[in-house]
Amino acid sequence: MSYLVHDRMLELMEAEGIKTLFGIPDPSFIGMFTAAEKRGWTVVAPHHEQSGAFMADAHWRTTGIPGVVVGNQGPGVANLAAAAICAAKENVPTIFIAGQRERVFDQRVKRGQFQYTRQPKHFEESMKYVGIIEYAEQVDEVFREAFRRALSGTPGPVYIEYPMNVLDKQIDLGPLLKPEQYRLVHQAADTQLIAEAVELLSSAKAPILLVGQGVHVSRAHTVVAELAQALACPVIQTPGGSGVLPGVESRTFSYASPVGIRAVAEADVVIAIGTEIGEQVHYGVGRHWAQGNTDRKWIYIERDVLAIGVNRPIDVPLVGDLRDIAPQLSAALRPLQRQASAQLIGLEASAAKFRAGMLAHVPTTSQPVHPARLVVEATKDLPDNVLMVRDGGSFSMFAGAFTQVRSSDVLWSQNFGHLGMGLPVAIGAQLMVGDSRRVVLLSGDSAFLFHISELETAVRKNLPVVCVIGCDYAWGLEVAVYRNAFGMESAETEAHWGKQLRLDIVAQGFGAHGEFVERAEDIAPAIQRALASNKPAVVQVVMDGNANTTDMPGIEEFMSWYGERGY
């Protein structure tokens, strides 16, 4: 059968479950975009390619299927570079498709070539694979290798260059292959190692399940919850794995919370799943791990064999896909018929008491609104199974600590700390979940301003994301740095640089719903009106800038790994 190259590219992506395309349809991609729309794809043109890549990031985090973003030759591809680095650090297998001028430009001895530069070299460091479709007949092998690399071992982004000399080529290729015909799609653990893990767990008195972001992005909530139930153990959330699993909400504790710290200290066996056991959990060796049962055993469920034993010694490595290994281990554990221990029941009671105590100590002043009070008021009456997105510096810490909903999905840039992802990620997430869930973004004002133009994208695509913006008219985290390091303020971090800023009016100008709030008691009603509008919405809440700078929850924990030796 004869194909245009872009038609075959679309079919190759459809084989992987992809039917959404992000990017600006510049010359290299007009044909692809038109063909995609005819095939029933969802096509989204953001206002900046970087935003499109962050929307594609949300595609992966909410579906477990890689997102695709395109960039036109030269500046469009350049605009993707920062998002490509972020995707690499966040382990997100985004498919970056880069337009380029004809391949002959590579060898021309000329100067002053318009919109031409050798692009792959700028992406090689961050990509798991860089492929160039030199000839139209290579499209299958390049795309299959891209998916093979992106989705094998630790997930990560790939780059495919699509030069203009192949745009209109007709190709005759064989039938499409299914993904399982060209890459590994299932990988269970070695049965002998499963038996060793069960032996360890059969005598364990205080096992814990350390859950990272990989559990959520692979959409393995249910199978990992079943593993937690078979273990009858606490679930410890890493900072990246802050969503809750169904049926085990009451026994799920944040790593650095008092109850989480206690569970870690008492643990005699740790089952780590969907986590790199990275710096934010002190590599599994320092700080909280240095207390209590320091000779605890470790079982590690991990796709990348090269990750085993790097950050800390592992007693039983279970190499493979957690979606296959979690049910495998659950089935092997069921004959043990483990029951919730008095210790676990005590942890649950302590966690409930701790949460109540935190709430009781939230400042009650109406004005200025304390960031903790802002988060409590904004999240106390949200819809069931709301999808939460976080962005910002110090305000993001408040959002993580004081939110009153325990969502199955909490999306944020936990590995890279990339400000500005929030709005594009929220848009991408709302696009993916459709009418089944509402998406709420909690962001600081500085982070929100990075890609505020994407409000128009949300309006155009009828995506009712609700953006709650804590507004201190400053770079809140940087204010703290200046004050602590230099005992002074900076005109660029504060000095009321944005006092005139009205994000609600900006939102209304884009056709979105906008509200401006200055009192704590007005926050919840404003959120309800924003939800009821069924439109993209911005609720701007003026908050206490000094509190946002000086009262950050978890700052000691943050500095224990970020500001010191990094273990």
C-alpha positions, 0 to 999 in steps of 0.5 A: 500500500502506498503512503505519504510519510505523514500518514504512515507516521500517524498509523505508527503512533496509532499502533501505540494508542496515540491519537492526540497531537500537540504543536503549532502547525507550521510548514513542516506539519500542515499536512500531518495536522490535516491528516490527523484531524481527518483520522479523528485525532485531537489536535491542540495548537498551544501558544508556545511549543514548550507549553505543548510539550508540557501538555504532552507530559500530562498525556503520559501522566494521566494515561500511561501512553506517551504524548507527542509534540511537534516543533517547526524547524529552527525556532520551533524546535529551539522552543522545545529544548527546555521541555525536552530537558525537563522530560528527561529529568522527569522520566517522561517518554514524550515523542518530540518530532522536529521539522527540519529543512532539506537534508542537503543543508547539512553539507552545504558550505554556506553562511546565513541559512534561514531557520537552519541549524543542526538540531540533533546535537542540542537534544542528544544529551537529554534524549534516549534516542535521536533518529533522523528520517534520512529517507522516507523508507526509514519511517517505520524503523525510526519510529519503532526504535523511538518507541522501543527506547522511550518505553524500555527500562526507565522511560524517557523522551526521544527525538525524531527529525522530519526533514522537508525533503521527505514531506511529499514522498510516497512510500510502499511499506508492509503491514503495521506491526503491533507493539509486542512485535517490536518491543517488550511490552510485558516483563514479569520478575524471575520466579526464584526472586519472587520466592525470595521476596515472599520468604523475606516478607513471611517473617516481616513484622513491619514491612512498608511499601515505598511508592513513587511516581512510576506507580501513578504514571503507569496507571497501576493504582489498582494493582499496587493497592492490591499489593498493599492490601496483601501486605497489610502494611503502610504505604509511604508516598515519596514526594513524586508519588503523592497520589493515593491508592484506592482502598488504602487511603487511611494507611497512606502517609507522606515520607517526611510526615511524623507518621511516615518517619515513624513507619520508616524507622520501624520498618524491617522490610521495604518494598520500593516500587515506581521510585528511583529511591532518589535524593528526596528520600535521602537515597534510602540511607540517610536521615529517617532511614538512619533511625530504628531498624537500620538493618532493614531489608530492601526489595526493589521493583524496577524496570532498569537493571542498571538502577539496581544497587546504585543509590543503596544496596538491594537484597531482592531485585525484582526486575521488570514492569511493575504492572506485571510484578505487582500482581505476581507478588500479590498472588504469591503473598495471599497464602500468608493471609497477613492482617493489619497489625496493631502497629499499623492501626496505631499509625492510622490513628496517629495520622488522623490525629496529626492531620486534625492538629495541622488543621487546628493550627492553620491561622484563622485571620481573614486578611491577609490570607495565610497561604495555609488557610488559602489552601485549606479553603480552596480544597475543602469542597472540591469534587470527588476524585479531582485531579490536582496539579501543583506549581510554584516554589514556596506556595507549592509547599503549602499546597502539598502540605495543606490540601484537604483532598486526597487525590489519586493523581497529583501532578507536579515537576517533582524531579526537576522543579521546573516552574511554569509547567502547571497551566499547560499540564493542567490543560493537558490533563483536563483534555485527557480525562474529559468530563470524567474528572475536574482538574484544579491547579494550585500555583503561585503567581510567578509560576503561573505567569510563565505560560499565561497565554495558554488560558486562550488554549483552554478557552478554545478547547473548552477545558474547564480547568480551575486555576487557584493562584496564591498571589504574593506579588513576589518570587516567594522562595527567592525572597526567603533566599535573599533575606536569609543569605543577605539580610536584605530584599531585592527589587526583582524578587519583591518590592511589590513588583506586581501589586497592580497585577489582576490575573482575574481580569486577564482571564476574563480577557481571554474569555475565561471565568475570573475572580479576585479574592482578598478575604479567607471566607470568600475563597470557597464560594469563589471556587464553587462559582469557578467550578459551576461556570464550567469554563476555564477559570482563574481565582486570584487570591491575595495572600500574606507574602511574609508568611509565604516566605517565612512559614514554609512547611517542610522547609527543614526537610527540603534543606536536609537534602537540597541545601546540604550534602545530598547524601 
